[in-house]
Every structure is written in C-alpha cells, then in structure tokens.
Amino acid sequence: MSERDPGTEPRKPRSFGMDDPAAKPSPDTPEPQDRPRQKPRKPAAIPVDASLKMAQDDPFVAASELEALTPPPATARPRRLTAGKVLMTSLGLLLALALGIWTDSLIRSLFERVPWLGWVASAAAAIAALALVVLVVKEILGIRRLAKVAHLRETVAAKSRSATAKEARSLTAEVSSLVSVNPLTARGRRNLKALDDEIIDGPHYLAFAERELMSPLDRQARLLTVNAAKRVSVVTAVSPRAFVDLAYVGFEAVRLIRALAELYGGRPGTIGMIRLFRDVIAHLAVTGAIAAGDSLIQQVVGHGVAAKLSARLGEGVINGLMTARIGISAMDLCRPMPFAALKRPGIGDFMADITNFAGNTDKSEATSRKPL
C-alpha cells in the first residue's frame, strides 16, 4: 500500500452529471481490467423509402388502443312483431290485391278487343305468377338458412363446455352439412369423418370441429375483408366528393356482408340480406362503434401510421378500417360456430395490410408526380 503525500488533502466524493466534463476519465487514467472493452455501436441508418411499419409495431399506438377499435362480438337481434311490420304487411297485401284486380281487368278487356292478345296477356301473367312464387320460395329458404345459422351458433355457444359426445357429433354434423357446399371445408370434413369411431369428449370434439371447419373459412373471410377495405381506402383517396365516399362505402359493406354470408353457408336472399345488413349496422350503432369509431380511429391512427401519409390517403385508411370493423361484425353473425377454439380477429389484424397498401399507393402517386 503506497503512502499518501502529506501536502495533499484527500478528495471528497461528489456526484457528476452525464454531461459534466469532470465525469469523463482523463487520458492518463487507466481503464479497469475487470470487463472487456466494447466497440461503440453506430446507429443504423433508416432508409427514406422504407415501407410503413405495422400499426401493432408502432410505438405510438398501444395494444389497448388497438383492442378498443375492435367492435364487441355481434349477436342477432330478436325478431318481434311490431306495429311497423303489421303496417307494411297490410300495405303489401292491399298492393297485391290491387295489382291482381288491375291484371284481371286488363286481360278481360284484351279478350274483348283482340282475343289473341288476351291469351298473350294470360300467358305473361302466368309466367309472372310462377316467377313470383319462385322468388318467394327463394327468399323463404334464404331467411331459414340465416335462422339456422343463428340457431346453430347459439346452441354451440351454450353447449361448448357441457356437451356430451353425442350432442357434439350432432351439432358438428349440422355445421358440416351447412358448409359442405364450400370446397374449402373438404379436408376438415374428411378429418372429422375419420374420428367417427373414436370416443372423444364433447367440448374437445366441438373445439376440434371449429379448428377443422372454420379455419379455412376464417382465412378466406379475412382476405375478403382486407380486399374490401383496400378498395374503400383507394376510392376514398381519389373520389372528389364525400357523397361518393359514403355511397361506395355502403356498396362495399353490402357486398362484403353478402360474400361472408355465402362463405359460411348462409346464402341469403334479398330480404335476408336486408335483415343481415340491418343487424350488422344496428350492432355497430348500439355499441357505439360507429359514433365513436371515427374519432377513436383518428386518435389512434392519426399520430401513428396515417400521419406518414397524405391527407386523402389518411382518410382512406380510416374508411378502410371502418369497413374492416363491419367485416368483423359480419363474421360474428354469419359464422355458424362462435369463436372459442380460434381467436376472434381484431382490428390490428387488418391495420397492417391496409396501411402498407396505402403507403405503397402514396409512394406510387409521389413517383408519378415527379417531373420527367
């Protein structure tokens, strides 16, 4: 141990700031030998034309905010006899009677004037009546298919934890029969048929059936929703009027809901499609997803991904996300089995595709504006 110089006073310990030059060691001070010297790392350069980051990876967008954008699970509205339905039914009956009386008087007058024109009118009336019967039968079958889908979904949800093996196989057979028209479920139906002689717990069998039958349909439903949201975002970005935006969003919403219903085996008619569309929009309105959705999406997306885009493309992203929310609610109503074994899609599953597509569109527009 070396002796200290008697004329030198010992230094008192004191704290140093990070930017204090006194905190930096002098060149003469040797570095401690207990740890190896590391080479300073250079910051990585970020390319200017890098693609947009996914919204779930954006540090400005919290996962809880993304979950808040996802609408809650949708349920079918109860069907009740209301005064409006009674009024519409009565007016429809009176209109049908008036049309029948007018057709009868027209055919009688044609027979009195020119007999062969009367026969032509009679044949046209018979063909029209036959076509009307076919349409009515088609609409009734479409409404019954939607009712069957809703009944299966409610029954599977109620029996998901308490179903016996016999009940699980019966419910799975009904679901399999409903989606058998879709070739995407062929492999799942074949795998389920291979388990006919096996003794499996009822809830586990329902979970296995959901994974086998619904997984390919869910992937296709997600693709349909993403494509619809992309089309909405592009049309919104290039359309000159807000009325055009609103009309096209409504058109794509109807088109998407019909496609999802046919995908899951619903195949609704015109009246059934109107009821399904009303249920989807009513669910979003009742839960506040439409009223608070626009401001919430602007709050979450505005300082994240959409801030990197132009103003018009930012509006397109917001409308595309609203279309995705409609698609998620439509999946809840069109799916014959509730989301149990499989994860229900959220808005974050669609945000990355929509924003990346909008970013590529923004780059292509910027490139086309450059002078030659």
PyMOL commands that set and color helices and strands:
alter all, ss='L'
color gray80, all
select helices_A, chain A and resi 21-23+55-57+63-69+83-113+115-159+165-178+183-193+202-238+242-263+270-286+293-302+306-308+311-334+348-369
alter helices_A, ss='H'
color red, helices_A
deselect
rebuild
show_as cartoon
